[in-house]
């Protein structure tokens, strides 16, 4: 048995209302985020610094210490490339994040 056209329209309207509510919710979330960070940019700096320290602490904690000098050389190279990649992400990511807040 086929649903009536009125029932189909009603279901489509509910879906559209739900999508609009989700879109408005994201907009409110964006505005609230801007309002929380705009008056005090020091909050952003503190959160970024704490997250960076936590990240490095957790990243170093999971490594296994090797006894071979050859293995240490490879780990040093991997660490420096990891540090460069992280510095690049932080530098350009923060610029993009600041532009989006404006």
Secondary structure by P-SEA (a helix, b strand, c coil): ccccaaaaaaaaaaaaaaaaaaaaaaaaaaaaaaaaccccaaaaaaaaaaaaaaaaaaaaaabbbbccaaaaaaaaaaaaaaaaaaaaaaaaaaaaaaaaac
